[in-house]
Amino acid sequence: MTCGLKTPSSYYINLINTFPPRPITNEAELIATQNRINFILDKGNLTQDDRDYLKVLGTLIYDYEQNHEPMPTLRGVELLKALLEESNL
């Protein structure tokens, strides 16, 4: 039995043609990708095609951030301070 990808709908092809997903290599591309995600989310009533496309874009952002924006290592009091600040406490 052969398993393959399902044939994309014309709507999904349009999403890809409008903003082709590519690896993010700089801050400008990161911002453009985030803006595209926000644009799709703002329209509401997401289809499965929208969710699939957003997952691809989200993965590209995650990969970029893992390589270019490492998480700081916080321990002890510094970690507690950061958590309190993040929670506005």
PDB file of N, CA, C and O in Angstrom:
ATOM      1  N   MET A   1       0.843  -1.179   0.000  1.00  0.00           N
ATOM      2  CA  MET A   1       0.000   0.000   0.000  1.00  0.00           C
ATOM      3  C   MET A   1       0.884   1.236   0.000  1.00  0.00           C
ATOM      4  O   MET A   1       1.823   1.332   0.791  1.00  0.00           O
ATOM      5  N   THR A   2       0.594   2.168  -0.870  1.00  0.00           N
ATOM      6  CA  THR A   2       1.367   3.390  -0.979  1.00  0.00           C
ATOM      7  C   THR A   2       0.617   4.528  -0.308  1.00  0.00           C
ATOM      8  O   THR A   2      -0.552   4.776  -0.605  1.00  0.00           O
ATOM      9  N   CYS A   3       1.283   5.205   0.582  1.00  0.00           N
ATOM     10  CA  CYS A   3       0.702   6.372   1.240  1.00  0.00           C
ATOM     11  C   CYS A   3       1.417   7.607   0.728  1.00  0.00           C
ATOM     12  O   CYS A   3       2.643   7.617   0.618  1.00  0.00           O
ATOM     13  N   GLY A   4       0.679   8.624   0.421  1.00  0.00           N
ATOM     14  CA  GLY A   4       1.280   9.862  -0.049  1.00  0.00           C
ATOM     15  C   GLY A   4       0.510  11.046   0.477  1.00  0.00           C
ATOM     16  O   GLY A   4      -0.454  10.903   1.230  1.00  0.00           O
ATOM     17  N   LEU A   5       0.940  12.188   0.079  1.00  0.00           N
ATOM     18  CA  LEU A   5       0.265  13.408   0.478  1.00  0.00           C
ATOM     19  C   LEU A   5      -1.009  13.571  -0.325  1.00  0.00           C
ATOM     20  O   LEU A   5      -1.065  13.224  -1.505  1.00  0.00           O
ATOM     21  N   LYS A   6      -2.032  14.102   0.326  1.00  0.00           N
ATOM     22  CA  LYS A   6      -3.271  14.340  -0.406  1.00  0.00           C
ATOM     23  C   LYS A   6      -3.085  15.532  -1.336  1.00  0.00           C
ATOM     24  O   LYS A   6      -2.264  16.412  -1.078  1.00  0.00           O
ATOM     25  N   THR A   7      -3.833  15.549  -2.387  1.00  0.00           N
ATOM     26  CA  THR A   7      -3.765  16.640  -3.356  1.00  0.00           C
ATOM     27  C   THR A   7      -4.282  17.912  -2.697  1.00  0.00           C
ATOM     28  O   THR A   7      -5.396  17.930  -2.173  1.00  0.00           O
ATOM     29  N   PRO A   8      -3.478  18.980  -2.718  1.00  0.00           N
ATOM     30  CA  PRO A   8      -3.917  20.216  -2.059  1.00  0.00           C
ATOM     31  C   PRO A   8      -5.070  20.881  -2.807  1.00  0.00           C
ATOM     32  O   PRO A   8      -5.171  20.807  -4.032  1.00  0.00           O
ATOM     33  N   SER A   9      -5.919  21.520  -2.043  1.00  0.00           N
ATOM     34  CA  SER A   9      -7.043  22.253  -2.643  1.00  0.00           C
ATOM     35  C   SER A   9      -6.523  23.510  -3.324  1.00  0.00           C
ATOM     36  O   SER A   9      -5.388  23.931  -3.097  1.00  0.00           O
ATOM     37  N   SER A  10      -7.355  24.093  -4.148  1.00  0.00           N
ATOM     38  CA  SER A  10      -6.961  25.336  -4.826  1.00  0.00           C
ATOM     39  C   SER A  10      -6.766  26.456  -3.801  1.00  0.00           C
ATOM     40  O   SER A  10      -5.938  27.344  -4.001  1.00  0.00           O
ATOM     41  N   TYR A  11      -7.530  26.413  -2.706  1.00  0.00           N
ATOM     42  CA  TYR A  11      -7.369  27.421  -1.652  1.00  0.00           C
ATOM     43  C   TYR A  11      -5.987  27.310  -1.003  1.00  0.00           C
ATOM     44  O   TYR A  11      -5.320  28.317  -0.767  1.00  0.00           O
ATOM     45  N   TYR A  12      -5.566  26.073  -0.717  1.00  0.00           N
ATOM     46  CA  TYR A  12      -4.251  25.864  -0.097  1.00  0.00           C
ATOM     47  C   TYR A  12      -3.140  26.303  -1.054  1.00  0.00           C
ATOM     48  O   TYR A  12      -2.161  26.922  -0.637  1.00  0.00           O
ATOM     49  N   ILE A  13      -3.300  25.983  -2.324  1.00  0.00           N
ATOM     50  CA  ILE A  13      -2.326  26.419  -3.335  1.00  0.00           C
ATOM     51  C   ILE A  13      -2.261  27.942  -3.365  1.00  0.00           C
ATOM     52  O   ILE A  13      -1.181  28.514  -3.508  1.00  0.00           O
ATOM     53  N   ASN A  14      -3.402  28.598  -3.232  1.00  0.00           N
ATOM     54  CA  ASN A  14      -3.434  30.062  -3.207  1.00  0.00           C
ATOM     55  C   ASN A  14      -2.684  30.604  -1.987  1.00  0.00           C
ATOM     56  O   ASN A  14      -1.951  31.588  -2.092  1.00  0.00           O
ATOM     57  N   LEU A  15      -2.871  29.956  -0.819  1.00  0.00           N
ATOM     58  CA  LEU A  15      -2.128  30.376   0.376  1.00  0.00           C
ATOM     59  C   LEU A  15      -0.623  30.307   0.123  1.00  0.00           C
ATOM     60  O   LEU A  15       0.117  31.233   0.456  1.00  0.00           O
ATOM     61  N   ILE A  16      -0.188  29.211  -0.464  1.00  0.00           N
ATOM     62  CA  ILE A  16       1.243  29.021  -0.729  1.00  0.00           C
ATOM     63  C   ILE A  16       1.752  30.014  -1.767  1.00  0.00           C
ATOM     64  O   ILE A  16       2.854  30.545  -1.629  1.00  0.00           O
ATOM     65  N   ASN A  17       0.965  30.264  -2.796  1.00  0.00           N
ATOM     66  CA  ASN A  17       1.385  31.206  -3.831  1.00  0.00           C
ATOM     67  C   ASN A  17       1.432  32.641  -3.316  1.00  0.00           C
ATOM     68  O   ASN A  17       2.274  33.433  -3.741  1.00  0.00           O
ATOM     69  N   THR A  18       0.530  32.969  -2.407  1.00  0.00           N
ATOM     70  CA  THR A  18       0.490  34.328  -1.857  1.00  0.00           C
ATOM     71  C   THR A  18       1.678  34.601  -0.946  1.00  0.00           C
ATOM     72  O   THR A  18       2.250  35.690  -0.977  1.00  0.00           O
ATOM     73  N   PHE A  19       2.048  33.619  -0.136  1.00  0.00           N
ATOM     74  CA  PHE A  19       3.173  33.760   0.786  1.00  0.00           C
ATOM     75  C   PHE A  19       3.887  32.411   0.866  1.00  0.00           C
ATOM     76  O   PHE A  19       3.619  31.612   1.764  1.00  0.00           O
ATOM     77  N   PRO A  20       4.802  32.162  -0.085  1.00  0.00           N
ATOM     78  CA  PRO A  20       5.471  30.850  -0.119  1.00  0.00           C
ATOM     79  C   PRO A  20       6.292  30.591   1.139  1.00  0.00           C
ATOM     80  O   PRO A  20       7.133  31.413   1.503  1.00  0.00           O
ATOM     81  N   PRO A  21       6.064  29.466   1.807  1.00  0.00           N
ATOM     82  CA  PRO A  21       6.846  29.162   3.003  1.00  0.00           C
ATOM     83  C   PRO A  21       8.285  28.813   2.653  1.00  0.00           C
ATOM     84  O   PRO A  21       8.540  27.922   1.843  1.00  0.00           O
ATOM     85  N   ARG A  22       9.208  29.513   3.262  1.00  0.00           N
ATOM     86  CA  ARG A  22      10.635  29.291   3.071  1.00  0.00           C
ATOM     87  C   ARG A  22      11.316  29.385   4.427  1.00  0.00           C
ATOM     88  O   ARG A  22      10.792  30.034   5.332  1.00  0.00           O
ATOM     89  N   PRO A  23      12.460  28.757   4.586  1.00  0.00           N
ATOM     90  CA  PRO A  23      13.190  28.933   5.849  1.00  0.00           C
ATOM     91  C   PRO A  23      13.439  30.419   6.117  1.00  0.00           C
ATOM     92  O   PRO A  23      13.777  31.176   5.208  1.00  0.00           O
ATOM     93  N   ILE A  24      13.270  30.816   7.360  1.00  0.00           N
ATOM     94  CA  ILE A  24      13.458  32.212   7.764  1.00  0.00           C
ATOM     95  C   ILE A  24      14.939  32.422   8.054  1.00  0.00           C
ATOM     96  O   ILE A  24      15.550  31.666   8.809  1.00  0.00           O
ATOM     97  N   THR A  25      15.510  33.464   7.440  1.00  0.00           N
ATOM     98  CA  THR A  25      16.945  33.698   7.589  1.00  0.00           C
ATOM     99  C   THR A  25      17.292  35.025   8.254  1.00  0.00           C
ATOM    100  O   THR A  25      18.457  35.267   8.568  1.00  0.00           O
ATOM    101  N   ASN A  26      16.296  35.892   8.477  1.00  0.00           N
ATOM    102  CA  ASN A  26      16.598  37.173   9.116  1.00  0.00           C
ATOM    103  C   ASN A  26      15.348  37.728   9.803  1.00  0.00           C
ATOM    104  O   ASN A  26      14.250  37.187   9.666  1.00  0.00           O
ATOM    105  N   GLU A  27      15.541  38.797  10.529  1.00  0.00           N
ATOM    106  CA  GLU A  27      14.469  39.404  11.324  1.00  0.00           C
ATOM    107  C   GLU A  27      13.313  39.900  10.453  1.00  0.00           C
ATOM    108  O   GLU A  27      12.152  39.774  10.844  1.00  0.00           O
ATOM    109  N   ALA A  28      13.614  40.460   9.283  1.00  0.00           N
ATOM    110  CA  ALA A  28      12.567  40.961   8.394  1.00  0.00           C
ATOM    111  C   ALA A  28      11.662  39.821   7.922  1.00  0.00           C
ATOM    112  O   ALA A  28      10.443  39.981   7.857  1.00  0.00           O
ATOM    113  N   GLU A  29      12.253  38.681   7.595  1.00  0.00           N
ATOM    114  CA  GLU A  29      11.461  37.525   7.177  1.00  0.00           C
ATOM    115  C   GLU A  29      10.641  36.980   8.340  1.00  0.00           C
ATOM    116  O   GLU A  29       9.514  36.521   8.151  1.00  0.00           O
ATOM    117  N   LEU A  30      11.211  37.031   9.547  1.00  0.00           N
ATOM    118  CA  LEU A  30      10.481  36.597  10.735  1.00  0.00           C
ATOM    119  C   LEU A  30       9.235  37.458  10.934  1.00  0.00           C
ATOM    120  O   LEU A  30       8.143  36.935  11.155  1.00  0.00           O
ATOM    121  N   ILE A  31       9.399  38.754  10.856  1.00  0.00           N
ATOM    122  CA  ILE A  31       8.277  39.681  11.047  1.00  0.00           C
ATOM    123  C   ILE A  31       7.233  39.482   9.956  1.00  0.00           C
ATOM    124  O   ILE A  31       6.035  39.490  10.240  1.00  0.00           O
ATOM    125  N   ALA A  32       7.671  39.304   8.710  1.00  0.00           N
ATOM    126  CA  ALA A  32       6.729  39.081   7.608  1.00  0.00           C
ATOM    127  C   ALA A  32       5.923  37.800   7.830  1.00  0.00           C
ATOM    128  O   ALA A  32       4.722  37.764   7.565  1.00  0.00           O
ATOM    129  N   THR A  33       6.580  36.764   8.312  1.00  0.00           N
ATOM    130  CA  THR A  33       5.893  35.501   8.574  1.00  0.00           C
ATOM    131  C   THR A  33       4.908  35.652   9.730  1.00  0.00           C
ATOM    132  O   THR A  33       3.792  35.137   9.665  1.00  0.00           O
ATOM    133  N   GLN A  34       5.313  36.355  10.786  1.00  0.00           N
ATOM    134  CA  GLN A  34       4.408  36.605  11.904  1.00  0.00           C
ATOM    135  C   GLN A  34       3.192  37.423  11.451  1.00  0.00           C
ATOM    136  O   GLN A  34       2.066  37.165  11.877  1.00  0.00           O
ATOM    137  N   ASN A  35       3.432  38.399  10.595  1.00  0.00           N
ATOM    138  CA  ASN A  35       2.324  39.213  10.078  1.00  0.00           C
ATOM    139  C   ASN A  35       1.362  38.376   9.241  1.00  0.00           C
ATOM    140  O   ASN A  35       0.148  38.570   9.301  1.00  0.00           O
ATOM    141  N   ARG A  36       1.904  37.455   8.467  1.00  0.00           N
ATOM    142  CA  ARG A  36       1.053  36.585   7.651  1.00  0.00           C
ATOM    143  C   ARG A  36       0.192  35.690   8.544  1.00  0.00           C
ATOM    144  O   ARG A  36      -0.994  35.491   8.280  1.00  0.00           O
ATOM    145  N   ILE A  37       0.798  35.159   9.594  1.00  0.00           N
ATOM    146  CA  ILE A  37       0.047  34.337  10.544  1.00  0.00           C
ATOM    147  C   ILE A  37      -1.081  35.155  11.164  1.00  0.00           C
ATOM    148  O   ILE A  37      -2.220  34.692  11.229  1.00  0.00           O
ATOM    149  N   ASN A  38      -0.772  36.362  11.618  1.00  0.00           N
ATOM    150  CA  ASN A  38      -1.786  37.225  12.231  1.00  0.00           C
ATOM    151  C   ASN A  38      -2.916  37.550  11.258  1.00  0.00           C
ATOM    152  O   ASN A  38      -4.084  37.588  11.644  1.00  0.00           O
ATOM    153  N   PHE A  39      -2.565  37.782  10.003  1.00  0.00           N
ATOM    154  CA  PHE A  39      -3.575  38.086   8.978  1.00  0.00           C
ATOM    155  C   PHE A  39      -4.568  36.933   8.844  1.00  0.00           C
ATOM    156  O   PHE A  39      -5.779  37.147   8.784  1.00  0.00           O
ATOM    157  N   ILE A  40      -4.042  35.714   8.798  1.00  0.00           N
ATOM    158  CA  ILE A  40      -4.913  34.548   8.657  1.00  0.00           C
ATOM    159  C   ILE A  40      -5.750  34.339   9.914  1.00  0.00           C
ATOM    160  O   ILE A  40      -6.942  34.046   9.822  1.00  0.00           O
ATOM    161  N   LEU A  41      -5.143  34.487  11.076  1.00  0.00           N
ATOM    162  CA  LEU A  41      -5.875  34.314  12.335  1.00  0.00           C
ATOM    163  C   LEU A  41      -6.964  35.356  12.506  1.00  0.00           C
ATOM    164  O   LEU A  41      -8.034  35.053  13.033  1.00  0.00           O
ATOM    165  N   ASP A  42      -6.708  36.579  12.067  1.00  0.00           N
ATOM    166  CA  ASP A  42      -7.668  37.664  12.234  1.00  0.00           C
ATOM    167  C   ASP A  42      -8.941  37.463  11.419  1.00  0.00           C
ATOM    168  O   ASP A  42      -9.988  38.002  11.776  1.00  0.00           O
ATOM    169  N   LYS A  43      -8.873  36.708  10.346  1.00  0.00           N
ATOM    170  CA  LYS A  43     -10.072  36.525   9.529  1.00  0.00           C
ATOM    171  C   LYS A  43     -11.072  35.566  10.170  1.00  0.00           C
ATOM    172  O   LYS A  43     -12.248  35.553   9.805  1.00  0.00           O
ATOM    173  N   GLY A  44     -10.602  34.764  11.127  1.00  0.00           N
ATOM    174  CA  GLY A  44     -11.501  33.863  11.851  1.00  0.00           C
ATOM    175  C   GLY A  44     -11.992  32.711  10.997  1.00  0.00           C
ATOM    176  O   GLY A  44     -11.649  32.607   9.819  1.00  0.00           O
ATOM    177  N   ASN A  45     -12.813  31.830  11.609  1.00  0.00           N
ATOM    178  CA  ASN A  45     -13.367  30.659  10.913  1.00  0.00           C
ATOM    179  C   ASN A  45     -12.317  29.940  10.080  1.00  0.00           C
ATOM    180  O   ASN A  45     -12.448  29.823   8.861  1.00  0.00           O
ATOM    181  N   LEU A  46     -11.286  29.466  10.742  1.00  0.00           N
ATOM    182  CA  LEU A  46     -10.184  28.816  10.040  1.00  0.00           C
ATOM    183  C   LEU A  46     -10.606  27.461   9.479  1.00  0.00           C
ATOM    184  O   LEU A  46     -11.283  26.673  10.139  1.00  0.00           O
ATOM    185  N   THR A  47     -10.189  27.221   8.260  1.00  0.00           N
ATOM    186  CA  THR A  47     -10.411  25.920   7.637  1.00  0.00           C
ATOM    187  C   THR A  47      -9.250  24.999   7.993  1.00  0.00           C
ATOM    188  O   THR A  47      -8.259  25.434   8.579  1.00  0.00           O
ATOM    189  N   GLN A  48      -9.379  23.735   7.638  1.00  0.00           N
ATOM    190  CA  GLN A  48      -8.270  22.803   7.862  1.00  0.00           C
ATOM    191  C   GLN A  48      -7.060  23.235   7.042  1.00  0.00           C
ATOM    192  O   GLN A  48      -5.925  23.092   7.495  1.00  0.00           O
ATOM    193  N   ASP A  49      -7.288  23.761   5.842  1.00  0.00           N
ATOM    194  CA  ASP A  49      -6.184  24.275   5.032  1.00  0.00           C
ATOM    195  C   ASP A  49      -5.469  25.415   5.746  1.00  0.00           C
ATOM    196  O   ASP A  49      -4.239  25.473   5.744  1.00  0.00           O
ATOM    197  N   ASP A  50      -6.235  26.327   6.361  1.00  0.00           N
ATOM    198  CA  ASP A  50      -5.630  27.419   7.126  1.00  0.00           C
ATOM    199  C   ASP A  50      -4.781  26.859   8.265  1.00  0.00           C
ATOM    200  O   ASP A  50      -3.646  27.290   8.465  1.00  0.00           O
ATOM    201  N   ARG A  51      -5.327  25.904   9.006  1.00  0.00           N
ATOM    202  CA  ARG A  51      -4.599  25.327  10.142  1.00  0.00           C
ATOM    203  C   ARG A  51      -3.330  24.606   9.685  1.00  0.00           C
ATOM    204  O   ARG A  51      -2.289  24.709  10.334  1.00  0.00           O
ATOM    205  N   ASP A  52      -3.415  23.884   8.579  1.00  0.00           N
ATOM    206  CA  ASP A  52      -2.230  23.198   8.058  1.00  0.00           C
ATOM    207  C   ASP A  52      -1.150  24.197   7.659  1.00  0.00           C
ATOM    208  O   ASP A  52       0.026  24.013   7.971  1.00  0.00           O
ATOM    209  N   TYR A  53      -1.558  25.246   6.974  1.00  0.00           N
ATOM    210  CA  TYR A  53      -0.617  26.272   6.518  1.00  0.00           C
ATOM    211  C   TYR A  53      -0.007  27.007   7.710  1.00  0.00           C
ATOM    212  O   TYR A  53       1.193  27.285   7.721  1.00  0.00           O
ATOM    213  N   LEU A  54      -0.825  27.322   8.710  1.00  0.00           N
ATOM    214  CA  LEU A  54      -0.323  27.987   9.911  1.00  0.00           C
ATOM    215  C   LEU A  54       0.677  27.098  10.647  1.00  0.00           C
ATOM    216  O   LEU A  54       1.643  27.597  11.224  1.00  0.00           O
ATOM    217  N   LYS A  55       0.453  25.802  10.629  1.00  0.00           N
ATOM    218  CA  LYS A  55       1.389  24.883  11.271  1.00  0.00           C
ATOM    219  C   LYS A  55       2.747  24.923  10.579  1.00  0.00           C
ATOM    220  O   LYS A  55       3.785  24.895  11.240  1.00  0.00           O
ATOM    221  N   VAL A  56       2.741  24.989   9.262  1.00  0.00           N
ATOM    222  CA  VAL A  56       3.998  25.090   8.508  1.00  0.00           C
ATOM    223  C   VAL A  56       4.711  26.395   8.853  1.00  0.00           C
ATOM    224  O   VAL A  56       5.911  26.392   9.130  1.00  0.00           O
ATOM    225  N   LEU A  57       3.977  27.509   8.839  1.00  0.00           N
ATOM    226  CA  LEU A  57       4.599  28.796   9.153  1.00  0.00           C
ATOM    227  C   LEU A  57       5.091  28.821  10.596  1.00  0.00           C
ATOM    228  O   LEU A  57       6.165  29.356  10.875  1.00  0.00           O
ATOM    229  N   GLY A  58       4.323  28.252  11.507  1.00  0.00           N
ATOM    230  CA  GLY A  58       4.732  28.196  12.907  1.00  0.00           C
ATOM    231  C   GLY A  58       6.004  27.384  13.090  1.00  0.00           C
ATOM    232  O   GLY A  58       6.857  27.737  13.904  1.00  0.00           O
ATOM    233  N   THR A  59       6.131  26.313  12.347  1.00  0.00           N
ATOM    234  CA  THR A  59       7.340  25.498  12.415  1.00  0.00           C
ATOM    235  C   THR A  59       8.555  26.278  11.920  1.00  0.00           C
ATOM    236  O   THR A  59       9.642  26.165  12.485  1.00  0.00           O
ATOM    237  N   LEU A  60       8.368  27.060  10.874  1.00  0.00           N
ATOM    238  CA  LEU A  60       9.467  27.887  10.362  1.00  0.00           C
ATOM    239  C   LEU A  60       9.897  28.928  11.394  1.00  0.00           C
ATOM    240  O   LEU A  60      11.090  29.175  11.571  1.00  0.00           O
ATOM    241  N   ILE A  61       8.936  29.531  12.067  1.00  0.00           N
ATOM    242  CA  ILE A  61       9.260  30.510  13.116  1.00  0.00           C
ATOM    243  C   ILE A  61       9.969  29.814  14.270  1.00  0.00           C
ATOM    244  O   ILE A  61      10.974  30.319  14.772  1.00  0.00           O
ATOM    245  N   TYR A  62       9.467  28.681  14.687  1.00  0.00           N
ATOM    246  CA  TYR A  62      10.094  27.934  15.781  1.00  0.00           C
ATOM    247  C   TYR A  62      11.549  27.595  15.441  1.00  0.00           C
ATOM    248  O   TYR A  62      12.439  27.788  16.269  1.00  0.00           O
ATOM    249  N   ASP A  63      11.788  27.100  14.246  1.00  0.00           N
ATOM    250  CA  ASP A  63      13.154  26.755  13.838  1.00  0.00           C
ATOM    251  C   ASP A  63      14.070  27.973  13.873  1.00  0.00           C
ATOM    252  O   ASP A  63      15.203  27.888  14.346  1.00  0.00           O
ATOM    253  N   TYR A  64      13.580  29.103  13.371  1.00  0.00           N
ATOM    254  CA  TYR A  64      14.392  30.320  13.378  1.00  0.00           C
ATOM    255  C   TYR A  64      14.709  30.747  14.809  1.00  0.00           C
ATOM    256  O   TYR A  64      15.856  31.055  15.131  1.00  0.00           O
ATOM    257  N   GLU A  65      13.695  30.763  15.658  1.00  0.00           N
ATOM    258  CA  GLU A  65      13.898  31.206  17.036  1.00  0.00           C
ATOM    259  C   GLU A  65      14.827  30.269  17.802  1.00  0.00           C
ATOM    260  O   GLU A  65      15.608  30.727  18.635  1.00  0.00           O
ATOM    261  N   GLN A  66      14.757  28.973  17.537  1.00  0.00           N
ATOM    262  CA  GLN A  66      15.655  28.024  18.200  1.00  0.00           C
ATOM    263  C   GLN A  66      17.118  28.311  17.866  1.00  0.00           C
ATOM    264  O   GLN A  66      18.002  28.120  18.702  1.00  0.00           O
ATOM    265  N   ASN A  67      17.366  28.769  16.644  1.00  0.00           N
ATOM    266  CA  ASN A  67      18.740  29.023  16.199  1.00  0.00           C
ATOM    267  C   ASN A  67      19.223  30.444  16.440  1.00  0.00           C
ATOM    268  O   ASN A  67      20.429  30.674  16.541  1.00  0.00           O
ATOM    269  N   HIS A  68      18.309  31.402  16.535  1.00  0.00           N
ATOM    270  CA  HIS A  68      18.718  32.805  16.608  1.00  0.00           C
ATOM    271  C   HIS A  68      18.315  33.530  17.884  1.00  0.00           C
ATOM    272  O   HIS A  68      18.821  34.616  18.165  1.00  0.00           O
ATOM    273  N   GLU A  69      17.424  32.952  18.646  1.00  0.00           N
ATOM    274  CA  GLU A  69      16.961  33.608  19.868  1.00  0.00           C
ATOM    275  C   GLU A  69      16.957  32.596  21.009  1.00  0.00           C
ATOM    276  O   GLU A  69      15.896  32.175  21.472  1.00  0.00           O
ATOM    277  N   PRO A  70      18.147  32.211  21.457  1.00  0.00           N
ATOM    278  CA  PRO A  70      18.198  31.195  22.518  1.00  0.00           C
ATOM    279  C   PRO A  70      17.572  31.707  23.813  1.00  0.00           C
ATOM    280  O   PRO A  70      17.650  32.890  24.145  1.00  0.00           O
ATOM    281  N   MET A  71      16.954  30.777  24.526  1.00  0.00           N
ATOM    282  CA  MET A  71      16.341  31.104  25.813  1.00  0.00           C
ATOM    283  C   MET A  71      17.448  31.315  26.840  1.00  0.00           C
ATOM    284  O   MET A  71      18.387  30.523  26.912  1.00  0.00           O
ATOM    285  N   PRO A  72      17.343  32.379  27.636  1.00  0.00           N
ATOM    286  CA  PRO A  72      18.336  32.570  28.679  1.00  0.00           C
ATOM    287  C   PRO A  72      18.198  31.505  29.763  1.00  0.00           C
ATOM    288  O   PRO A  72      17.102  31.019  30.045  1.00  0.00           O
ATOM    289  N   THR A  73      19.306  31.165  30.349  1.00  0.00           N
ATOM    290  CA  THR A  73      19.290  30.203  31.442  1.00  0.00           C
ATOM    291  C   THR A  73      19.126  30.962  32.746  1.00  0.00           C
ATOM    292  O   THR A  73      20.027  31.683  33.176  1.00  0.00           O
ATOM    293  N   LEU A  74      17.979  30.797  33.367  1.00  0.00           N
ATOM    294  CA  LEU A  74      17.700  31.474  34.639  1.00  0.00           C
ATOM    295  C   LEU A  74      17.549  30.422  35.721  1.00  0.00           C
ATOM    296  O   LEU A  74      16.958  29.362  35.511  1.00  0.00           O
ATOM    297  N   ARG A  75      18.099  30.741  36.887  1.00  0.00           N
ATOM    298  CA  ARG A  75      17.993  29.828  38.025  1.00  0.00           C
ATOM    299  C   ARG A  75      17.702  30.626  39.285  1.00  0.00           C
ATOM    300  O   ARG A  75      17.980  31.822  39.371  1.00  0.00           O
ATOM    301  N   GLY A  76      17.141  29.933  40.249  1.00  0.00           N
ATOM    302  CA  GLY A  76      16.948  30.507  41.569  1.00  0.00           C
ATOM    303  C   GLY A  76      16.132  31.778  41.564  1.00  0.00           C
ATOM    304  O   GLY A  76      15.050  31.837  40.980  1.00  0.00           O
ATOM    305  N   VAL A  77      16.664  32.797  42.222  1.00  0.00           N
ATOM    306  CA  VAL A  77      15.963  34.065  42.408  1.00  0.00           C
ATOM    307  C   VAL A  77      15.698  34.750  41.070  1.00  0.00           C
ATOM    308  O   VAL A  77      14.637  35.346  40.879  1.00  0.00           O
ATOM    309  N   GLU A  78      16.640  34.671  40.154  1.00  0.00           N
ATOM    310  CA  GLU A  78      16.443  35.309  38.845  1.00  0.00           C
ATOM    311  C   GLU A  78      15.268  34.691  38.103  1.00  0.00           C
ATOM    312  O   GLU A  78      14.506  35.406  37.452  1.00  0.00           O
ATOM    313  N   LEU A  79      15.109  33.386  38.191  1.00  0.00           N
ATOM    314  CA  LEU A  79      13.976  32.709  37.565  1.00  0.00           C
ATOM    315  C   LEU A  79      12.675  33.148  38.221  1.00  0.00           C
ATOM    316  O   LEU A  79      11.697  33.431  37.529  1.00  0.00           O
ATOM    317  N   LEU A  80      12.653  33.207  39.535  1.00  0.00           N
ATOM    318  CA  LEU A  80      11.455  33.636  40.249  1.00  0.00           C
ATOM    319  C   LEU A  80      11.083  35.072  39.873  1.00  0.00           C
ATOM    320  O   LEU A  80       9.908  35.366  39.650  1.00  0.00           O
ATOM    321  N   LYS A  81      12.066  35.960  39.801  1.00  0.00           N
ATOM    322  CA  LYS A  81      11.818  37.351  39.419  1.00  0.00           C
ATOM    323  C   LYS A  81      11.226  37.430  38.021  1.00  0.00           C
ATOM    324  O   LYS A  81      10.286  38.188  37.778  1.00  0.00           O
ATOM    325  N   ALA A  82      11.774  36.650  37.109  1.00  0.00           N
ATOM    326  CA  ALA A  82      11.290  36.679  35.734  1.00  0.00           C
ATOM    327  C   ALA A  82       9.851  36.181  35.660  1.00  0.00           C
ATOM    328  O   ALA A  82       9.033  36.757  34.943  1.00  0.00           O
ATOM    329  N   LEU A  83       9.536  35.116  36.395  1.00  0.00           N
ATOM    330  CA  LEU A  83       8.164  34.596  36.405  1.00  0.00           C
ATOM    331  C   LEU A  83       7.187  35.592  37.013  1.00  0.00           C
ATOM    332  O   LEU A  83       6.078  35.757  36.506  1.00  0.00           O
ATOM    333  N   LEU A  84       7.580  36.250  38.080  1.00  0.00           N
ATOM    334  CA  LEU A  84       6.728  37.256  38.709  1.00  0.00           C
ATOM    335  C   LEU A  84       6.498  38.423  37.767  1.00  0.00           C
ATOM    336  O   LEU A  84       5.378  38.920  37.651  1.00  0.00           O
ATOM    337  N   GLU A  85       7.549  38.861  37.095  1.00  0.00           N
ATOM    338  CA  GLU A  85       7.426  39.972  36.163  1.00  0.00           C
ATOM    339  C   GLU A  85       6.524  39.598  34.989  1.00  0.00           C
ATOM    340  O   GLU A  85       5.685  40.395  34.568  1.00  0.00           O
ATOM    341  N   GLU A  86       6.694  38.403  34.469  1.00  0.00           N
ATOM    342  CA  GLU A  86       5.868  37.934  33.340  1.00  0.00           C
ATOM    343  C   GLU A  86       4.396  37.859  33.718  1.00  0.00           C
ATOM    344  O   GLU A  86       3.521  38.066  32.878  1.00  0.00           O
ATOM    345  N   SER A  87       4.129  37.564  34.978  1.00  0.00           N
ATOM    346  CA  SER A  87       2.743  37.450  35.461  1.00  0.00           C
ATOM    347  C   SER A  87       2.218  38.779  36.015  1.00  0.00           C
ATOM    348  O   SER A  87       1.119  38.841  36.565  1.00  0.00           O
ATOM    349  N   ASN A  88       3.018  39.839  35.863  1.00  0.00           N
ATOM    350  CA  ASN A  88       2.635  41.165  36.373  1.00  0.00           C
ATOM    351  C   ASN A  88       2.329  41.134  37.872  1.00  0.00           C
ATOM    352  O   ASN A  88       1.376  41.758  38.337  1.00  0.00           O
ATOM    353  N   LEU A  89       3.148  40.403  38.610  1.00  0.00           N
ATOM    354  CA  LEU A  89       2.974  40.328  40.068  1.00  0.00           C
ATOM    355  C   LEU A  89       4.087  41.081  40.783  1.00  0.00           C
ATOM    356  O   LEU A  89       4.109  41.129  42.013  1.00  0.00           O
TER     357      LEU A  89
END
